Amino acid sequence: MAVEVKDVPEAKRYEARIEGESGVAGFAQYIRTPELIAFVHTEVGPEHEGRGVGSALARTALDEARTANLRVLATCPFFAGWIARHPEYQDLLYQSRSKVSD
């Protein structure tokens, strides 16, 4: 089973499709700025759960964030958990750099 993931900027999400099937198997909704991409919601159809669709979405989206030199804010529990299990992506996570003044 081949999963193809594509950024659909006009919908502000990455979409996963399975070769030979019609329709979207899953998606990862995001908010993007020039410096940051926040993943806010991920959904995989029940008939596609456990088939690697979510992992394909996360890996593709994070690889593209790295290529675009974007920091990642994982507010979506799926993305937060996936990154926690894949330490090779933890360097992408956004770290607040604001200072507290006295």
Biopython code that builds the backbone (N, CA, C, O; Angstrom):
import numpy as np
from Bio.PDB.StructureBuilder import StructureBuilder

atoms = [
    (1, "MET", "N", (0.839, -1.179, 0.000)),
    (1, "MET", "CA", (0.000, 0.000, 0.000)),
    (1, "MET", "C", (0.886, 1.245, 0.000)),
    (1, "MET", "O", (1.672, 1.451, 0.925)),
    (2, "ALA", "N", (0.762, 2.049, -1.009)),
    (2, "ALA", "CA", (1.540, 3.285, -1.096)),
    (2, "ALA", "C", (0.684, 4.459, -0.642)),
    (2, "ALA", "O", (-0.429, 4.661, -1.128)),
    (3, "VAL", "N", (1.229, 5.235, 0.306)),
    (3, "VAL", "CA", (0.549, 6.426, 0.798)),
    (3, "VAL", "C", (1.249, 7.633, 0.201)),
    (3, "VAL", "O", (2.461, 7.790, 0.348)),
    (4, "GLU", "N", (0.489, 8.486, -0.473)),
    (4, "GLU", "CA", (1.034, 9.718, -1.042)),
    (4, "GLU", "C", (0.535, 10.888, -0.210)),
    (4, "GLU", "O", (-0.666, 11.035, 0.015)),
    (5, "VAL", "N", (1.467, 11.722, 0.245)),
    (5, "VAL", "CA", (1.117, 12.882, 1.057)),
    (5, "VAL", "C", (1.477, 14.138, 0.280)),
    (5, "VAL", "O", (2.559, 14.242, -0.297)),
    (6, "LYS", "N", (0.553, 15.088, 0.276)),
    (6, "LYS", "CA", (0.752, 16.324, -0.483)),
    (6, "LYS", "C", (0.266, 17.509, 0.337)),
    (6, "LYS", "O", (-0.772, 17.441, 0.996)),
    (7, "ASP", "N", (1.029, 18.599, 0.289)),
    (7, "ASP", "CA", (0.604, 19.843, 0.919)),
    (7, "ASP", "C", (-0.465, 20.485, 0.037)),
    (7, "ASP", "O", (-0.288, 20.610, -1.174)),
    (8, "VAL", "N", (-1.562, 20.886, 0.649)),
    (8, "VAL", "CA", (-2.641, 21.571, -0.055)),
    (8, "VAL", "C", (-2.797, 22.937, 0.637)),
    (8, "VAL", "O", (-3.659, 23.109, 1.499)),
    (9, "PRO", "N", (-1.942, 23.913, 0.240)),
    (9, "PRO", "CA", (-1.915, 25.198, 0.951)),
    (9, "PRO", "C", (-3.254, 25.926, 0.988)),
    (9, "PRO", "O", (-3.572, 26.576, 1.984)),
    (10, "GLU", "N", (-4.042, 25.830, -0.076)),
    (10, "GLU", "CA", (-5.329, 26.532, -0.083)),
    (10, "GLU", "C", (-6.296, 25.977, 0.966)),
    (10, "GLU", "O", (-7.214, 26.678, 1.392)),
    (11, "ALA", "N", (-6.097, 24.734, 1.379)),
    (11, "ALA", "CA", (-6.913, 24.132, 2.441)),
    (11, "ALA", "C", (-6.194, 24.171, 3.791)),
    (11, "ALA", "O", (-6.762, 23.783, 4.811)),
    (12, "LYS", "N", (-4.943, 24.640, 3.793)),
    (12, "LYS", "CA", (-4.111, 24.713, 4.996)),
    (12, "LYS", "C", (-3.994, 23.351, 5.670)),
    (12, "LYS", "O", (-4.196, 23.210, 6.876)),
    (13, "ARG", "N", (-3.658, 22.348, 4.847)),
    (13, "ARG", "CA", (-3.482, 21.015, 5.403)),
    (13, "ARG", "C", (-2.673, 20.137, 4.465)),
    (13, "ARG", "O", (-2.582, 20.391, 3.264)),
    (14, "TYR", "N", (-2.095, 19.109, 5.040)),
    (14, "TYR", "CA", (-1.479, 18.037, 4.277)),
    (14, "TYR", "C", (-2.532, 16.953, 4.132)),
    (14, "TYR", "O", (-3.260, 16.649, 5.077)),
    (15, "GLU", "N", (-2.609, 16.370, 2.940)),
    (15, "GLU", "CA", (-3.581, 15.312, 2.687)),
    (15, "GLU", "C", (-2.858, 14.030, 2.302)),
    (15, "GLU", "O", (-1.885, 14.046, 1.548)),
    (16, "ALA", "N", (-3.351, 12.927, 2.834)),
    (16, "ALA", "CA", (-2.809, 11.609, 2.497)),
    (16, "ALA", "C", (-3.840, 10.856, 1.669)),
    (16, "ALA", "O", (-5.025, 10.814, 1.998)),
    (17, "ARG", "N", (-3.351, 10.266, 0.588)),
    (17, "ARG", "CA", (-4.199, 9.432, -0.267)),
    (17, "ARG", "C", (-3.504, 8.092, -0.459)),
    (17, "ARG", "O", (-2.277, 8.010, -0.490)),
    (18, "ILE", "N", (-4.301, 7.057, -0.586)),
    (18, "ILE", "CA", (-3.759, 5.721, -0.796)),
    (18, "ILE", "C", (-3.911, 5.379, -2.262)),
    (18, "ILE", "O", (-4.979, 5.529, -2.856)),
    (19, "GLU", "N", (-2.804, 4.912, -2.830)),
    (19, "GLU", "CA", (-2.776, 4.574, -4.261)),
    (19, "GLU", "C", (-3.901, 3.603, -4.592)),
    (19, "GLU", "O", (-4.089, 2.585, -3.926)),
    (20, "GLY", "N", (-4.642, 3.945, -5.638)),
    (20, "GLY", "CA", (-5.720, 3.083, -6.107)),
    (20, "GLY", "C", (-7.051, 3.327, -5.422)),
    (20, "GLY", "O", (-8.055, 2.719, -5.792)),
    (21, "GLU", "N", (-7.077, 4.209, -4.428)),
    (21, "GLU", "CA", (-8.332, 4.511, -3.735)),
    (21, "GLU", "C", (-8.707, 5.967, -3.989)),
    (21, "GLU", "O", (-7.840, 6.827, -4.146)),
    (22, "SER", "N", (-9.997, 6.226, -4.026)),
    (22, "SER", "CA", (-10.434, 7.616, -4.195)),
    (22, "SER", "C", (-10.646, 8.234, -2.821)),
    (22, "SER", "O", (-10.872, 7.528, -1.838)),
    (23, "GLY", "N", (-10.570, 9.529, -2.765)),
    (23, "GLY", "CA", (-10.802, 10.227, -1.512)),
    (23, "GLY", "C", (-9.549, 10.371, -0.671)),
    (23, "GLY", "O", (-8.506, 9.781, -0.955)),
    (24, "VAL", "N", (-9.683, 11.173, 0.372)),
    (24, "VAL", "CA", (-8.587, 11.455, 1.288)),
    (24, "VAL", "C", (-8.612, 10.426, 2.409)),
    (24, "VAL", "O", (-9.653, 10.201, 3.026)),
    (25, "ALA", "N", (-7.467, 9.801, 2.675)),
    (25, "ALA", "CA", (-7.363, 8.809, 3.750)),
    (25, "ALA", "C", (-7.137, 9.482, 5.099)),
    (25, "ALA", "O", (-7.497, 8.940, 6.144)),
    (26, "GLY", "N", (-6.531, 10.680, 5.063)),
    (26, "GLY", "CA", (-6.269, 11.410, 6.296)),
    (26, "GLY", "C", (-5.729, 12.783, 5.979)),
    (26, "GLY", "O", (-5.348, 13.064, 4.843)),
    (27, "PHE", "N", (-5.695, 13.650, 6.999)),
    (27, "PHE", "CA", (-5.150, 14.990, 6.791)),
    (27, "PHE", "C", (-4.564, 15.523, 8.085)),
    (27, "PHE", "O", (-4.904, 15.072, 9.178)),
    (28, "ALA", "N", (-3.674, 16.496, 7.932)),
    (28, "ALA", "CA", (-3.071, 17.208, 9.056)),
    (28, "ALA", "C", (-3.266, 18.699, 8.802)),
    (28, "ALA", "O", (-2.657, 19.266, 7.895)),
    (29, "GLN", "N", (-4.112, 19.323, 9.601)),
    (29, "GLN", "CA", (-4.424, 20.750, 9.475)),
    (29, "GLN", "C", (-3.311, 21.569, 10.128)),
    (29, "GLN", "O", (-2.770, 21.178, 11.162)),
    (30, "TYR", "N", (-2.973, 22.704, 9.519)),
    (30, "TYR", "CA", (-1.911, 23.539, 10.076)),
    (30, "TYR", "C", (-2.206, 25.022, 9.945)),
    (30, "TYR", "O", (-3.063, 25.446, 9.169)),
    (31, "ILE", "N", (-1.463, 25.800, 10.735)),
    (31, "ILE", "CA", (-1.407, 27.256, 10.621)),
    (31, "ILE", "C", (0.053, 27.570, 10.358)),
    (31, "ILE", "O", (0.929, 27.092, 11.079)),
    (32, "ARG", "N", (0.325, 28.364, 9.339)),
    (32, "ARG", "CA", (1.706, 28.618, 8.941)),
    (32, "ARG", "C", (2.013, 30.106, 8.896)),
    (32, "ARG", "O", (1.217, 30.911, 8.413)),
    (33, "THR", "N", (3.186, 30.449, 9.411)),
    (33, "THR", "CA", (3.720, 31.803, 9.299)),
    (33, "THR", "C", (5.053, 31.666, 8.567)),
    (33, "THR", "O", (5.469, 30.545, 8.275)),
    (34, "PRO", "N", (5.732, 32.768, 8.263)),
    (34, "PRO", "CA", (7.028, 32.633, 7.591)),
    (34, "PRO", "C", (8.085, 31.880, 8.416)),
    (34, "PRO", "O", (9.029, 31.337, 7.843)),
    (35, "GLU", "N", (7.942, 31.839, 9.748)),
    (35, "GLU", "CA", (8.946, 31.186, 10.589)),
    (35, "GLU", "C", (8.472, 29.905, 11.261)),
    (35, "GLU", "O", (9.293, 29.135, 11.760)),
    (36, "LEU", "N", (7.156, 29.659, 11.283)),
    (36, "LEU", "CA", (6.589, 28.610, 12.127)),
    (36, "LEU", "C", (5.458, 27.890, 11.417)),
    (36, "LEU", "O", (4.710, 28.488, 10.643)),
    (37, "ILE", "N", (5.344, 26.595, 11.691)),
    (37, "ILE", "CA", (4.158, 25.846, 11.266)),
    (37, "ILE", "C", (3.606, 25.150, 12.504)),
    (37, "ILE", "O", (4.317, 24.420, 13.194)),
    (38, "ALA", "N", (2.325, 25.389, 12.771)),
    (38, "ALA", "CA", (1.654, 24.784, 13.922)),
    (38, "ALA", "C", (0.691, 23.725, 13.407)),
    (38, "ALA", "O", (-0.211, 24.020, 12.623)),
    (39, "PHE", "N", (0.890, 22.490, 13.853)),
    (39, "PHE", "CA", (-0.017, 21.412, 13.482)),
    (39, "PHE", "C", (-1.101, 21.346, 14.545)),
    (39, "PHE", "O", (-0.828, 21.065, 15.712)),
    (40, "VAL", "N", (-2.344, 21.610, 14.125)),
    (40, "VAL", "CA", (-3.431, 21.794, 15.082)),
    (40, "VAL", "C", (-4.436, 20.643, 15.123)),
    (40, "VAL", "O", (-5.150, 20.487, 16.113)),
    (41, "HIS", "N", (-4.500, 19.839, 14.067)),
    (41, "HIS", "CA", (-5.478, 18.744, 14.054)),
    (41, "HIS", "C", (-5.087, 17.723, 12.993)),
    (41, "HIS", "O", (-4.766, 18.076, 11.858)),
    (42, "THR", "N", (-5.119, 16.460, 13.381)),
    (42, "THR", "CA", (-4.846, 15.374, 12.442)),
    (42, "THR", "C", (-5.990, 14.383, 12.525)),
    (42, "THR", "O", (-6.488, 14.062, 13.605)),
    (43, "GLU", "N", (-6.391, 13.909, 11.365)),
    (43, "GLU", "CA", (-7.484, 12.954, 11.310)),
    (43, "GLU", "C", (-7.190, 11.896, 10.258)),
    (43, "GLU", "O", (-6.778, 12.214, 9.143)),
    (44, "VAL", "N", (-7.404, 10.637, 10.620)),
    (44, "VAL", "CA", (-7.269, 9.519, 9.689)),
    (44, "VAL", "C", (-8.592, 8.767, 9.720)),
    (44, "VAL", "O", (-9.124, 8.464, 10.788)),
    (45, "GLY", "N", (-9.120, 8.470, 8.527)),
    (45, "GLY", "CA", (-10.381, 7.739, 8.454)),
    (45, "GLY", "C", (-10.283, 6.402, 9.170)),
    (45, "GLY", "O", (-9.243, 5.747, 9.104)),
    (46, "PRO", "N", (-11.347, 5.979, 9.856)),
    (46, "PRO", "CA", (-11.309, 4.732, 10.624)),
    (46, "PRO", "C", (-10.884, 3.520, 9.791)),
    (46, "PRO", "O", (-10.234, 2.607, 10.302)),
    (47, "GLU", "N", (-11.246, 3.515, 8.528)),
    (47, "GLU", "CA", (-10.887, 2.385, 7.658)),
    (47, "GLU", "C", (-9.398, 2.382, 7.298)),
    (47, "GLU", "O", (-8.896, 1.404, 6.744)),
    (48, "HIS", "N", (-8.699, 3.467, 7.608)),
    (48, "HIS", "CA", (-7.275, 3.569, 7.281)),
    (48, "HIS", "C", (-6.377, 3.563, 8.514)),
    (48, "HIS", "O", (-5.154, 3.607, 8.382)),
    (49, "GLU", "N", (-6.961, 3.510, 9.707)),
    (49, "GLU", "CA", (-6.166, 3.511, 10.927)),
    (49, "GLU", "C", (-5.285, 2.264, 10.987)),
    (49, "GLU", "O", (-5.685, 1.178, 10.568)),
    (50, "GLY", "N", (-4.076, 2.448, 11.517)),
    (50, "GLY", "CA", (-3.153, 1.333, 11.654)),
    (50, "GLY", "C", (-2.462, 0.930, 10.361)),
    (50, "GLY", "O", (-1.821, -0.120, 10.304)),
    (51, "ARG", "N", (-2.584, 1.747, 9.328)),
    (51, "ARG", "CA", (-1.985, 1.425, 8.025)),
    (51, "ARG", "C", (-0.853, 2.373, 7.653)),
    (51, "ARG", "O", (-0.402, 2.381, 6.508)),
    (52, "GLY", "N", (-0.388, 3.179, 8.621)),
    (52, "GLY", "CA", (0.750, 4.055, 8.371)),
    (52, "GLY", "C", (0.407, 5.405, 7.780)),
    (52, "GLY", "O", (1.303, 6.158, 7.397)),
    (53, "VAL", "N", (-0.878, 5.724, 7.699)),
    (53, "VAL", "CA", (-1.296, 6.995, 7.105)),
    (53, "VAL", "C", (-0.858, 8.163, 7.988)),
    (53, "VAL", "O", (-0.298, 9.136, 7.485)),
    (54, "GLY", "N", (-1.103, 8.080, 9.284)),
    (54, "GLY", "CA", (-0.713, 9.144, 10.202)),
    (54, "GLY", "C", (0.794, 9.360, 10.212)),
    (54, "GLY", "O", (1.260, 10.500, 10.206)),
    (55, "SER", "N", (1.550, 8.279, 10.227)),
    (55, "SER", "CA", (3.010, 8.395, 10.200)),
    (55, "SER", "C", (3.495, 9.025, 8.902)),
    (55, "SER", "O", (4.424, 9.832, 8.917)),
    (56, "ALA", "N", (2.882, 8.670, 7.788)),
    (56, "ALA", "CA", (3.261, 9.264, 6.501)),
    (56, "ALA", "C", (2.961, 10.764, 6.502)),
    (56, "ALA", "O", (3.753, 11.558, 5.993)),
    (57, "LEU", "N", (1.822, 11.150, 7.072)),
    (57, "LEU", "CA", (1.490, 12.571, 7.176)),
    (57, "LEU", "C", (2.531, 13.309, 8.006)),
    (57, "LEU", "O", (3.046, 14.344, 7.585)),
    (58, "ALA", "N", (2.839, 12.776, 9.186)),
    (58, "ALA", "CA", (3.787, 13.437, 10.088)),
    (58, "ALA", "C", (5.167, 13.525, 9.457)),
    (58, "ALA", "O", (5.776, 14.594, 9.450)),
    (59, "ARG", "N", (5.665, 12.421, 8.931)),
    (59, "ARG", "CA", (7.022, 12.396, 8.369)),
    (59, "ARG", "C", (7.152, 13.386, 7.200)),
    (59, "ARG", "O", (8.114, 14.151, 7.137)),
    (60, "THR", "N", (6.189, 13.367, 6.285)),
    (60, "THR", "CA", (6.254, 14.270, 5.131)),
    (60, "THR", "C", (6.173, 15.724, 5.564)),
    (60, "THR", "O", (6.972, 16.551, 5.125)),
    (61, "ALA", "N", (5.208, 16.039, 6.427)),
    (61, "ALA", "CA", (5.031, 17.422, 6.879)),
    (61, "ALA", "C", (6.268, 17.925, 7.618)),
    (61, "ALA", "O", (6.696, 19.061, 7.412)),
    (62, "LEU", "N", (6.841, 17.090, 8.473)),
    (62, "LEU", "CA", (8.019, 17.505, 9.242)),
    (62, "LEU", "C", (9.259, 17.596, 8.368)),
    (62, "LEU", "O", (10.086, 18.487, 8.561)),
    (63, "ASP", "N", (9.400, 16.696, 7.416)),
    (63, "ASP", "CA", (10.531, 16.787, 6.485)),
    (63, "ASP", "C", (10.449, 18.075, 5.670)),
    (63, "ASP", "O", (11.464, 18.729, 5.430)),
    (64, "GLU", "N", (9.243, 18.435, 5.247)),
    (64, "GLU", "CA", (9.076, 19.683, 4.487)),
    (64, "GLU", "C", (9.304, 20.905, 5.371)),
    (64, "GLU", "O", (9.836, 21.911, 4.902)),
    (65, "ALA", "N", (8.911, 20.834, 6.642)),
    (65, "ALA", "CA", (9.181, 21.932, 7.580)),
    (65, "ALA", "C", (10.688, 22.115, 7.736)),
    (65, "ALA", "O", (11.180, 23.244, 7.755)),
    (66, "ARG", "N", (11.414, 21.019, 7.846)),
    (66, "ARG", "CA", (12.872, 21.082, 7.969)),
    (66, "ARG", "C", (13.489, 21.726, 6.722)),
    (66, "ARG", "O", (14.358, 22.590, 6.833)),
    (67, "THR", "N", (13.042, 21.307, 5.551)),
    (67, "THR", "CA", (13.560, 21.845, 4.289)),
    (67, "THR", "C", (13.284, 23.342, 4.186)),
    (67, "THR", "O", (14.114, 24.093, 3.673)),
    (68, "ALA", "N", (12.115, 23.780, 4.675)),
    (68, "ALA", "CA", (11.739, 25.200, 4.617)),
    (68, "ALA", "C", (12.299, 25.999, 5.797)),
    (68, "ALA", "O", (12.050, 27.199, 5.910)),
    (69, "ASN", "N", (13.057, 25.332, 6.675)),
    (69, "ASN", "CA", (13.666, 25.982, 7.838)),
    (69, "ASN", "C", (12.602, 26.581, 8.767)),
    (69, "ASN", "O", (12.765, 27.690, 9.276)),
    (70, "LEU", "N", (11.510, 25.832, 8.982)),
    (70, "LEU", "CA", (10.426, 26.272, 9.858)),
    (70, "LEU", "C", (10.539, 25.606, 11.222)),
    (70, "LEU", "O", (10.930, 24.443, 11.317)),
    (71, "ARG", "N", (10.202, 26.329, 12.266)),
    (71, "ARG", "CA", (10.035, 25.754, 13.602)),
    (71, "ARG", "C", (8.664, 25.095, 13.618)),
    (71, "ARG", "O", (7.775, 25.493, 12.864)),
    (72, "VAL", "N", (8.488, 24.097, 14.466)),
    (72, "VAL", "CA", (7.241, 23.332, 14.534)),
    (72, "VAL", "C", (6.611, 23.487, 15.912)),
    (72, "VAL", "O", (7.276, 23.320, 16.934)),
    (73, "LEU", "N", (5.325, 23.806, 15.925)),
    (73, "LEU", "CA", (4.542, 23.839, 17.146)),
    (73, "LEU", "C", (3.507, 22.726, 17.016)),
    (73, "LEU", "O", (2.614, 22.791, 16.172)),
    (74, "ALA", "N", (3.635, 21.719, 17.850)),
    (74, "ALA", "CA", (2.768, 20.541, 17.751)),
    (74, "ALA", "C", (1.657, 20.634, 18.795)),
    (74, "ALA", "O", (1.753, 20.025, 19.860)),
    (75, "THR", "N", (0.605, 21.395, 18.491)),
    (75, "THR", "CA", (-0.523, 21.481, 19.414)),
    (75, "THR", "C", (-1.461, 20.289, 19.248)),
    (75, "THR", "O", (-2.243, 19.983, 20.148)),
    (76, "CYS", "N", (-1.388, 19.633, 18.128)),
    (76, "CYS", "CA", (-2.170, 18.425, 17.876)),
    (76, "CYS", "C", (-1.563, 17.268, 18.687)),
    (76, "CYS", "O", (-0.361, 17.020, 18.588)),
    (77, "PRO", "N", (-2.368, 16.565, 19.478)),
    (77, "PRO", "CA", (-1.829, 15.461, 20.282)),
    (77, "PRO", "C", (-1.150, 14.374, 19.445)),
    (77, "PRO", "O", (-0.169, 13.777, 19.891)),
    (78, "PHE", "N", (-1.659, 14.112, 18.240)),
    (78, "PHE", "CA", (-1.025, 13.093, 17.406)),
    (78, "PHE", "C", (0.393, 13.514, 17.040)),
    (78, "PHE", "O", (1.327, 12.727, 17.195)),
    (79, "PHE", "N", (0.570, 14.747, 16.554)),
    (79, "PHE", "CA", (1.898, 15.217, 16.165)),
    (79, "PHE", "C", (2.829, 15.279, 17.373)),
    (79, "PHE", "O", (3.994, 14.892, 17.275)),
    (80, "ALA", "N", (2.329, 15.761, 18.507)),
    (80, "ALA", "CA", (3.158, 15.842, 19.717)),
    (80, "ALA", "C", (3.646, 14.452, 20.117)),
    (80, "ALA", "O", (4.823, 14.278, 20.434)),
    (81, "GLY", "N", (2.770, 13.481, 20.107)),
    (81, "GLY", "CA", (3.144, 12.113, 20.462)),
    (81, "GLY", "C", (4.086, 11.495, 19.447)),
    (81, "GLY", "O", (5.028, 10.794, 19.817)),
    (82, "TRP", "N", (3.839, 11.748, 18.177)),
    (82, "TRP", "CA", (4.678, 11.174, 17.121)),
    (82, "TRP", "C", (6.100, 11.719, 17.228)),
    (82, "TRP", "O", (7.067, 10.966, 17.117)),
    (83, "ILE", "N", (6.225, 13.030, 17.444)),
    (83, "ILE", "CA", (7.551, 13.634, 17.579)),
    (83, "ILE", "C", (8.251, 13.106, 18.830)),
    (83, "ILE", "O", (9.461, 12.878, 18.806)),
    (84, "ALA", "N", (7.517, 12.912, 19.910)),
    (84, "ALA", "CA", (8.112, 12.368, 21.137)),
    (84, "ALA", "C", (8.692, 10.976, 20.900)),
    (84, "ALA", "O", (9.687, 10.609, 21.526)),
    (85, "ARG", "N", (8.083, 10.193, 20.001)),
    (85, "ARG", "CA", (8.577, 8.844, 19.694)),
    (85, "ARG", "C", (9.641, 8.824, 18.603)),
    (85, "ARG", "O", (10.237, 7.780, 18.339)),
    (86, "HIS", "N", (9.882, 9.965, 17.972)),
    (86, "HIS", "CA", (10.867, 10.059, 16.892)),
    (86, "HIS", "C", (11.827, 11.211, 17.191)),
    (86, "HIS", "O", (11.657, 12.312, 16.667)),
    (87, "PRO", "N", (12.826, 10.964, 18.025)),
    (87, "PRO", "CA", (13.716, 12.039, 18.484)),
    (87, "PRO", "C", (14.460, 12.763, 17.370)),
    (87, "PRO", "O", (14.941, 13.877, 17.579)),
    (88, "GLU", "N", (14.565, 12.162, 16.204)),
    (88, "GLU", "CA", (15.254, 12.820, 15.086)),
    (88, "GLU", "C", (14.507, 14.060, 14.594)),
    (88, "GLU", "O", (15.043, 14.828, 13.795)),
    (89, "TYR", "N", (13.268, 14.262, 15.068)),
    (89, "TYR", "CA", (12.489, 15.442, 14.688)),
    (89, "TYR", "C", (12.354, 16.464, 15.825)),
    (89, "TYR", "O", (11.806, 17.546, 15.613)),
    (90, "GLN", "N", (12.835, 16.142, 17.003)),
    (90, "GLN", "CA", (12.645, 17.027, 18.149)),
    (90, "GLN", "C", (13.381, 18.353, 18.008)),
    (90, "GLN", "O", (13.000, 19.335, 18.644)),
    (91, "ASP", "N", (14.427, 18.402, 17.188)),
    (91, "ASP", "CA", (15.136, 19.671, 16.987)),
    (91, "ASP", "C", (14.289, 20.699, 16.241)),
    (91, "ASP", "O", (14.630, 21.881, 16.231)),
    (92, "LEU", "N", (13.199, 20.274, 15.621)),
    (92, "LEU", "CA", (12.322, 21.195, 14.901)),
    (92, "LEU", "C", (11.370, 21.954, 15.828)),
    (92, "LEU", "O", (10.812, 22.980, 15.441)),
    (93, "LEU", "N", (11.186, 21.449, 17.045)),
    (93, "LEU", "CA", (10.175, 22.016, 17.933)),
    (93, "LEU", "C", (10.478, 23.460, 18.305)),
    (93, "LEU", "O", (11.616, 23.831, 18.590)),
    (94, "TYR", "N", (9.437, 24.244, 18.292)),
    (94, "TYR", "CA", (9.518, 25.663, 18.647)),
    (94, "TYR", "C", (9.845, 25.795, 20.125)),
    (94, "TYR", "O", (9.251, 25.118, 20.964)),
    (95, "GLN", "N", (10.780, 26.657, 20.437)),
    (95, "GLN", "CA", (11.128, 26.991, 21.816)),
    (95, "GLN", "C", (10.902, 28.486, 21.997)),
    (95, "GLN", "O", (11.444, 29.299, 21.247)),
    (96, "SER", "N", (10.111, 28.839, 22.980)),
    (96, "SER", "CA", (9.876, 30.260, 23.245)),
    (96, "SER", "C", (11.184, 30.918, 23.655)),
    (96, "SER", "O", (11.920, 30.395, 24.492)),
    (97, "ARG", "N", (11.460, 32.054, 23.064)),
    (97, "ARG", "CA", (12.697, 32.774, 23.360)),
    (97, "ARG", "C", (12.442, 34.075, 24.099)),
    (97, "ARG", "O", (13.339, 34.906, 24.240)),
    (98, "SER", "N", (11.207, 34.249, 24.571)),
    (98, "SER", "CA", (10.908, 35.489, 25.273)),
    (98, "SER", "C", (11.506, 35.468, 26.682)),
    (98, "SER", "O", (11.608, 34.417, 27.315)),
    (99, "LYS", "N", (11.893, 36.638, 27.150)),
    (99, "LYS", "CA", (12.464, 36.765, 28.481)),
    (99, "LYS", "C", (11.467, 37.468, 29.381)),
    (99, "LYS", "O", (10.705, 38.334, 28.951)),
    (100, "VAL", "N", (11.495, 37.078, 30.620)),
    (100, "VAL", "CA", (10.653, 37.728, 31.606)),
    (100, "VAL", "C", (11.443, 38.905, 32.169)),
    (100, "VAL", "O", (12.571, 38.748, 32.636)),
    (101, "SER", "N", (10.833, 40.081, 32.117)),
    (101, "SER", "CA", (11.548, 41.246, 32.656)),
    (101, "SER", "C", (11.233, 41.401, 34.138)),
    (101, "SER", "O", (10.151, 41.039, 34.601)),
    (102, "ASP", "N", (12.199, 41.945, 34.872)),
    (102, "ASP", "CA", (12.044, 42.140, 36.313)),
    (102, "ASP", "C", (11.333, 43.425, 36.619)),
    (102, "ASP", "O", (11.117, 43.748, 37.787)),
]
sb = StructureBuilder()
sb.init_structure("model")
sb.init_model(0)
sb.init_chain("A")
sb.init_seg("    ")
for serial, (resi, resn, name, xyz) in enumerate(atoms, 1):
    if name == "N":
        sb.init_residue(resn, " ", resi, " ")
    sb.init_atom(name, np.array(xyz, "f"), 0.0, 1.0, " ", f" {name:<3s}", serial, name[0])
structure = sb.get_structure()
